Amino acid sequence: MSGVLTRGSECAAPGSDFDGIQGNLEVGRVEKMPLLFDRFRRDGISDEAIEKIAWKNAIRTLKDILG
């Protein structure tokens, strides 16, 4: 969330370590990622910005790198 607030929705994309992290986590598996985006919505982030963060930024970056 801090990256979105300081750099904008054009620069953020989620990452994970679901196969290497231990503990009782609210978002501890990929199936729980919608909880993160629901929180963004509650915090006032627009659906357009959430789409960028969820997948559009990653796709754009891959296209930029791979052509």
C-alpha positions as CSV (number, residue, x, y, z in Angstrom):
1,M,0.0,0.0,0.0
2,S,2.8,2.4,0.8
3,G,4.1,2.1,-2.8
4,V,0.7,3.1,-4.2
5,L,0.5,6.1,-1.9
6,T,4.0,7.3,-2.6
7,R,4.5,6.3,-6.3
8,G,1.0,5.9,-7.7
9,S,-0.8,2.9,-9.1
10,E,1.3,2.8,-12.2
11,C,4.3,1.5,-10.2
12,A,2.8,-1.2,-8.0
13,A,2.2,-4.9,-8.5
14,P,1.8,-7.6,-5.8
15,G,4.5,-10.2,-5.1
16,S,4.4,-13.2,-2.9
17,D,6.4,-15.9,-1.2
18,F,3.6,-18.4,-0.6
19,D,5.9,-21.4,-0.8
20,G,8.4,-20.1,1.6
21,I,6.6,-18.1,4.3
22,Q,5.4,-19.5,7.6
23,G,2.8,-18.3,10.1
24,N,-0.8,-17.5,10.5
25,L,-1.3,-15.0,7.7
26,E,-4.4,-13.3,6.5
27,V,-3.2,-13.6,2.9
28,G,-1.1,-16.7,3.1
29,R,-2.3,-18.4,-0.1
30,V,-3.0,-17.1,-3.6
31,E,-6.7,-17.8,-3.2
32,K,-6.7,-15.1,-0.5
33,M,-5.4,-12.3,-2.7
34,P,-8.9,-10.9,-3.2
35,L,-8.7,-9.9,0.5
36,L,-5.9,-7.5,-0.4
37,F,-7.8,-5.9,-3.2
38,D,-10.9,-5.7,-1.0
39,R,-8.8,-3.8,1.6
40,F,-7.6,-1.4,-1.2
41,R,-11.2,-0.7,-2.0
42,R,-12.1,0.0,1.6
43,D,-9.1,2.4,1.7
44,G,-10.5,4.3,-1.2
45,I,-8.4,3.1,-4.1
46,S,-10.4,3.1,-7.3
47,D,-11.3,-0.1,-9.2
48,E,-9.1,1.2,-12.1
49,A,-6.1,1.6,-9.9
50,I,-6.7,-1.9,-8.4
51,E,-6.8,-3.5,-11.9
52,K,-3.4,-1.8,-12.6
53,I,-2.0,-3.1,-9.3
54,A,-3.5,-6.6,-9.7
55,W,-2.4,-7.4,-13.2
56,K,-2.1,-4.6,-15.7
57,N,1.2,-3.2,-14.5
58,A,2.8,-6.7,-14.5
59,I,1.5,-7.4,-18.1
60,R,2.7,-3.9,-19.2
61,T,6.2,-4.5,-17.7
62,L,6.5,-8.0,-19.3
63,K,5.5,-6.5,-22.7
64,D,8.0,-3.7,-22.3
65,I,10.8,-6.2,-21.5
66,L,9.9,-9.0,-23.9
67,G,8.6,-6.8,-26.8
